[in-house]
Amino acid sequence: MRIAVACPAPAGSLQGNRVTAERLRGLFRELGHEVAILDEQADPDAGLGAAELLVALHAIRSAGEVAAFRARHPHRPVVLILTGTDLYAAAPERAAPDRASGGRAARDAATRLVVLQPAALEQLAPAERARARVVLQSARPLLPRPEPRTEVFEVVQLAHLREVKDPLLGARAMTLVPARSHLELVHAGQALGPAWRERAEAALRATPRYRWLGDLAHGAAQTILARARVFLQTSRSEGGSTAMSEALVHGLAIVATRIPGATGMLGEAHPGLFPVGDAAELARRLLRCEEEPEFLAELQRHSRALAPDYAPERELAAWRALLAELA
């Protein structure tokens, strides 16, 4: 088929939606389809006209493309990938009524809905659930894997600086660990606005245990992830984290907020989960990772057990099955 991918993040962006769109292009081409990301077309409207299938990321932000495709091709299929903003009321972008109504219209227009972890199905109405499929986002481990740093116990966080990510919670936790600790948090992510940059720079001054690297290309971020001892996610809301998929396939210990986006990927009983916004509990979990080898090993075993679910072959098979339903 000729597939058009609607992505709200522009070409060259390192945002998660763009990373997903680029990965989908590779997967669909591997399955034998022609693929175009709409924002790369000289005339995106012409791209919609030629497409036999539209795959749209983010119901709210891709609502216009979904509406335009439906108007042009009432009977051609639309696959809508739902993000954390679409699914969870905690995301602030859902507050605007006009945006919410556009997202609702896109969901109603979709032939199939895709969620990125199974707990997301609980957020859907029964009629939506019947049209929904779970597709786990895959990742490949970096090989050869870099050796971990020995002078510090390195924790890595890959998150852009915006409210829903609670991105500086880890930096606050670093101020609470005892002086004997060798914990260091390395944080890669773009400051989305000058206020976030100022807050990150203030956090850098507040504790030498925190290093903010700003926005990094995917390869550089993956190198930092692969050498770390622990992967940290502090989000208040997630649809399904690509960075967490990468942490799982590397077998990293994972410490994350207890939110559906994390429990859907890690399970409710994962011992590395902590309450949203709780810097003190986060500091305790990270200190346990450093000082209790059996706790660190337990988290690593958990990740290794889940890693096969995030292999590219599994994601490829899931998309092959979904597209076969629509062919």
N, C-alpha and C positions, 0 to 999 in steps of 0.2 A: 504493500500500500504506500501511498504518498502521505506521510504524516507531518503535520505542523505541530510544533511545540510552542505554546504561549508561556513566556517566562517574564515575571515582573522585574527581574534584575537584568541590567544591561550587559552587553558583551564586555568582557574584561573584568567584571565585578567578581569579588571573592565571596559574595554572600551565598548562603546555603542554597537558595532557590536556583542560582546560576550553576553552582556545582552539580545540583541534581539534574538540571536541564542538559548539561554537557554529558553527564554520565548516561542519561536516557538516549541521547543521540547515538552514543556508541553502542548501547545495547540494541536499539532498534535497527541500526545498520547491520549489526552482527546477525540479526534475525532476517535480514534480506530486504528491509524496507528503505525507501527514500525518506530522508528526514531533513526538515528545515526548521531552525529556530526563528520565530517570526521577526524578532527585532533586528536580525541580521539581513533581512530582505530589503531591497531598495523600495519595494512597495509591499508592505505587510498585508494589505488588503488583497493584492493579487495572490500572495501566498496562501491566504485563507481560501481563495477561490479554487486553487489547484488541489487543495488537500482533500483526501478521502477520509481522514480521521484527524480530529483535533485532540491533543493532549495538553491540558492546561494545568499549570501549577498555581495554587492559591485562588480559592473561589472569589474572595473579595477583590483582589488586585487584578485578576484576569477576567472579571465579569464582562468587560466590554468585548473582549475577543470571543468569549463564549456566545454572547448575544449576536455578534456579527456573523459568526459561523452558522449559528442556528437559523438566522434570517436568510442566509444565502443557501444553506443546505439543510432543510428541515429534517431530512431522513438519514443524514450521515451521522456516524457515532461521535460522541464526545466523551472523553475520559477526563475526569477532574480529580487531581491529586489534592487532598485536603491537608492543610498545614495546621500548626498549632494555633495560629490566629483564627483560622476558620472554626476550630473545634472547641477551644477552651475560652470561657467567658473572661478569664483573668487577663487575656491579651487586650491591652488598651485600645488597639486599633479597631476593635469591634464596636466601640462606643458610638460612633457616628451613624445615625439611622440610615443615611443614604448609602453608606458603604455596606452596612449589614443587609439592606434590601437587595443590593446588587449581588452580594454573595449568596443570598437565599435563591435568587433567580438562577444563578449559575448552577447551584446544586440541583434545583428542580429540572434544569435543562439537560443535565448530564445523563448519558446512557449508563455509564459506570462511574462509581466513586472509588478512589483508591486511598486507603489509609496506610500509614507507614509503620504501625505497630498494632497488635490485636486489641489492646485496651481502648483504642480510639473508637472501635465499633460501639462501645457503650454510650458514646456521645451522639449517636445517630438515631433518628426516629426509625421505627420498624420498617417503613416503606423505603427509607434510604438504605437501611442495613441489607435489604434484599438485593440492592444494586451494588453493594460495596464489596471490595476485595482487599485483602491485606497483602501488601508487597513490601517485604523488608528490604531496606537499602543496603546494598552490598559494598564491600571494600576489599582491597588486596593488601596484605601486609608488605611493608617495605623490607626488601631483602637485598643484601645482607642487612640484618638489623643492627643499628649502631649500639655500641656498648653504653650502659648507663654511666652517668657522671659519678665519681667516687667521692668528690670533696663535699657534695651536698646530697640530700635525699630529695630528688626532683619530682615535683608535681606539675602537671601541665594542664592548662585550661585553654580551650579554643572556643572563643565566643566574642562576637562583636559587642561593643559597649552600647547597650540600650536597655531600657527599663525591664523588659520581660526576662532578660537574661540574669538580672541581679549580678552584674559582672564583677563588682568589687567586693562581694561577700567573702571571697577567698582571701583578698588582701586584708580585710578586717580580721579574719581568722588567724592570719599570720602574726598579727600583733598580740595574740593571746597564747601562743605556744611558749613553753618555758625556754630559758636561755640555753639549756643543755641540748636542745634540738638542733638538727642540721637540715630541717625542712626548708625548701625554697620553692616558691610558686612562680612558674613561668607562664605568662598569659599572652597569647597572640589573638588579636582581634582589632578591628577598626573602631575608632571612636566616632560614633554617629552624631556629630555635632560638637561645637567648641566646649560646651558645658561638660560633656563626658571626658573630653581631653583634659580639662582642668582637674576634674575629679581623679582621673587616673594618675596624673602627675603629682597630685597631692598624696595619693596612696604610695607612690614611689618614694616620696620624701619621708613618709611616716614609718616605713619599715624596709630594711635592707633585704628582708626575706622575699619581697615581691619584686618581680621583673616584668614590666609590660613592654612588649616588643612591637606593638602596633600591628598593622595589617601585614600579613605575610602571604606569599604565593603558596599554593596548595602543597607543592613539593617540600618547601622549607618547613611549613607547619607539620607535615607528616614526619619529617626527620626529627623534629622536637618531640612529637608524640611518641615515636617509636623508641626513643632512648629513655623516656621517663619511667619512673617507678609506679606512678599513680596518675590516672586521668580523672579530672574534676569537672563536674557539671553542676552549676548553681542555679539553673533556670527556675523561674516561677511557673513557666508553661513551655511545653515542647510538643510538637506533633510527632516527631521521630527524628533523632539526631544522627546526621551523617558522621559527625566526629565520634559519637559513641560507637557507631558501627566499626569505625577504624580502630578504636581502642579495643573492642572485643576481638577483632581478628588478630591483633597484636598480643592478645592474652594479658593485657594490662589489668591491674587492680583498678576498680572503678568506684569512686565515691560520688554520689549524686543526690540531689533533692528528691524527696518522696513525692513525685508527681506522676500522673498517668503516663506521660511520655517516657518516663524512666522505668516505671514498673512494668509497662507493656513490653519493654525490651529486656529488662533484667529479671523480672519476677518480683512478686510482693515480698518474698522472703530474703531478698538480697541483703546481706549484712552491711553493705556500704551505704545504704540509704539513710538520709538524715532530714529533719524537718526543714521546710522552706524558710529561708531567712535566718536560720539559727547559726550564727558565727561560732558560738562557744561549742556547740555540738560538732560542728564541722572541724574545729581545731582538735577536738578529742579524737575524732575518727582518723584524721591525718596523722596524729601522734601515734595512734595505735598501729597504723600502717608502718611507721618508722621503727617503733620500738618492740612490736610483737610480731616476730617472723611468721608465727602460725596464722595470725589474722591476715597478713599480707598474702600468704600462700593460699588461704581460703578464697580470697577475692580473685586471685589469679586463676585458680581452678574453676571458679564460677564462669569467668570470661572464656576460658578455653573450652568449656563445655558448650557454651552458646555460640562460639565462633563459626561452626559449620553452617548455622542458619543464615549467616551473612556472607556466604561465599557467592561470588558473581554468578556461578552456575545456577544457584537457587533463585536469584533474582531474575535471571534470564528465563528460566523455566516458568516462573510466575507470570512474566509478561507474555511469553509465548502462549500460555493457556488463556490469558485474558484477551489477547488480540484474536485468538482463534474463536472465541465467543462472538466477536464482533464482525468477523470476516464475512 
